[in-house]
Amino acid sequence: IQSLIEKMNATADRYDVEKVKAILLEEANNHALVLKDPAPFCRLSVQGDSSLTFTLRVWTETANYWQVRFDVLEAVHKRLEKEGIEIPFPQMDVHVKQ
C-alpha cells in the first residue's frame, strides 16, 4: 500500500521558480524511501503578496509515511537555508500620523 505526502513550502517572492522547484525535487529524489514511480511532483501553487508557495508531492510505502514526511521536511528546510533562500514571515508596516 502506498501513501501520498503533500507538503507546501513557501519562499520569499524574489527567488527563481525553477531553482526552488529543482531544489525541492532533488531533496525528495535523494530520499531512499521516496518512490520513483509515481515520480515526485513539484509546482508553484500560490503566488502571494510577498511569497511563492510550492506544492511538493511524493509517494512512499504507507509503513514509511511518517519517516519520509519528517525527513523530507527537514532536508528541504536545511537545503533552502544552505542556498540562502528565505522562508517568508508575516509582517505589517504601521505608519503613525501625528
Disulfide bonds with the S-S distance in Angstrom:
none
